[in-house]
Amino acid sequence: ADNVWRIDFQLGWDADPEAEKKPENVIPRIKAMLGDEREFELEWVSVYTFQCRRMGRFNHKRVLFVGDAAHQVSPFGARGANSGIQDTDNLAWKLKLVIDGKAPASLLDSYSSERCYAADENIMNSTRSTDFITPKSRTSKAFRNAVLELAQDYPFARALVNSGRLSVPSWLVDSPLNTPDEDGFAGNMVPGAPMDDAPITGGKTAWLLGDMDTRFHLLHYVEDASALSAQQAQALAGLADHPIAVHPIVVTQRGTAPAGLATLIDAQGALRERYDLQPGTSYLLRPDQHVAARWRQYDAAKVRAAVNRATGNV
């Protein structure tokens, strides 16, 4: 809400929760932080204990657990809400395929394994933030205090202040749904990586991720889209003619692809650089915007095999 601030104060283990919530105890702390001259009123006051924990697995037969029902983290780095949304992104397309009879129920095991890994990553980072804010040993406290003192005058120390690293998508590089690389690539867009965004023209939006939807996508790079032959265009378009359709997108520096294929112009070269694109390079992308596979040359049979692997149909 507008003009509503959230302020957290650290309390000791011996604090009385009911007494600490009383306005006569809260208001002096806020004034000490903001100054006596700033006007404010209390919207809501509560006392809570940090929790960092998760379930052993997130699927139990026909019951699926998502968000705070599956895992809890301390409130640093916006990890609670973001990880809940990421859980849903991971689960929704898999559950839809299973319900539609296009994937086995065992595909849902990958929801648990991938998101348990992500939860462990969030818990690790959240715990590190908590330990910095509330040191558990004399050594940790000495380090924290030294960092805060140095950070006032030295830029290098400011990067060590851990008040909550912001949430980012997890890298699912060990997922069984990935197809391992056959070819050499530079950069970070390995199978399992969350997609990097890049500015584009010719799409529904001005950014690559804005043109991704809930389908599988294949990005195919050529320098001039208008130079694609009818046979090449037909081979790409044929990816949509399967029970689990793949939406082909031609990425190019110029031109428009034939046969009505979607075309994105990489005018600034950022997409080409971030994905190490060369003529013929193809990326298979999951509905939750993780890289499933990539090749230096398009091969329809390899794409179909990678889709089968990414959907548990192997």
Rosetta blueprint (number, residue, H / E / L):
1 A L
2 D L
3 N L
4 V L
5 W L
6 R L
7 I L
8 D L
9 F L
10 Q L
11 L L
12 G L
13 W L
14 D L
15 A L
16 D L
17 P H
18 E H
19 A H
20 E H
21 K L
22 K L
23 P H
24 E H
25 N H
26 V H
27 I H
28 P H
29 R H
30 I H
31 K H
32 A H
33 M H
34 L H
35 G L
36 D L
37 E L
38 R L
39 E L
40 F L
41 E L
42 L L
43 E L
44 W L
45 V L
46 S L
47 V L
48 Y L
49 T L
50 F L
51 Q L
52 C L
53 R E
54 R E
55 M L
56 G L
57 R L
58 F L
59 N E
60 H E
61 K L
62 R L
63 V E
64 L E
65 F L
66 V L
67 G H
68 D H
69 A H
70 A L
71 H E
72 Q E
73 V L
74 S L
75 P L
76 F L
77 G L
78 A L
79 R H
80 G H
81 A H
82 N H
83 S H
84 G H
85 I H
86 Q H
87 D H
88 T H
89 D H
90 N H
91 L H
92 A H
93 W H
94 K H
95 L H
96 K H
97 L H
98 V H
99 I H
100 D L
101 G L
102 K L
103 A L
104 P L
105 A L
106 S L
107 L H
108 L H
109 D H
110 S H
111 Y H
112 S H
113 S H
114 E H
115 R H
116 C H
117 Y H
118 A H
119 A H
120 D H
121 E H
122 N H
123 I H
124 M H
125 N H
126 S H
127 T H
128 R H
129 S H
130 T H
131 D H
132 F H
133 I H
134 T L
135 P L
136 K L
137 S L
138 R H
139 T H
140 S H
141 K H
142 A H
143 F H
144 R H
145 N H
146 A H
147 V H
148 L H
149 E H
150 L H
151 A H
152 Q L
153 D L
154 Y L
155 P H
156 F H
157 A H
158 R H
159 A L
160 L L
161 V L
162 N L
163 S L
164 G L
165 R L
166 L L
167 S L
168 V L
169 P L
170 S L
171 W L
172 L L
173 V L
174 D L
175 S L
176 P L
177 L L
178 N L
179 T L
180 P L
181 D L
182 E L
183 D L
184 G L
185 F L
186 A L
187 G L
188 N L
189 M L
190 V L
191 P L
192 G L
193 A L
194 P E
195 M L
196 D L
197 D L
198 A L
199 P E
200 I L
201 T E
202 G L
203 G L
204 K L
205 T L
206 A L
207 W E
208 L L
209 L H
210 G H
211 D H
212 M L
213 D L
214 T L
215 R L
216 F E
217 H E
218 L E
219 L E
220 H E
221 Y E
222 V L
223 E L
224 D E
225 A H
226 S H
227 A H
228 L L
229 S L
230 A H
231 Q H
232 Q H
233 A H
234 Q H
235 A H
236 L H
237 A H
238 G H
239 L H
240 A H
241 D L
242 H L
243 P L
244 I L
245 A L
246 V E
247 H E
248 P E
249 I E
250 V E
251 V E
252 T E
253 Q L
254 R E
255 G L
256 T L
257 A L
258 P L
259 A L
260 G L
261 L L
262 A E
263 T E
264 L E
265 I E
266 D L
267 A L
268 Q L
269 G L
270 A H
271 L H
272 R H
273 E H
274 R H
275 Y L
276 D L
277 L L
278 Q L
279 P L
280 G L
281 T L
282 S E
283 Y E
284 L E
285 L E
286 R L
287 P L
288 D L
289 Q L
290 H E
291 V E
292 A E
293 A E
294 R E
295 W E
296 R L
297 Q L
298 Y L
299 D L
300 A H
301 A H
302 K H
303 V H
304 R H
305 A H
306 A H
307 V H
308 N H
309 R H
310 A H
311 T L
312 G L
313 N L
314 V L
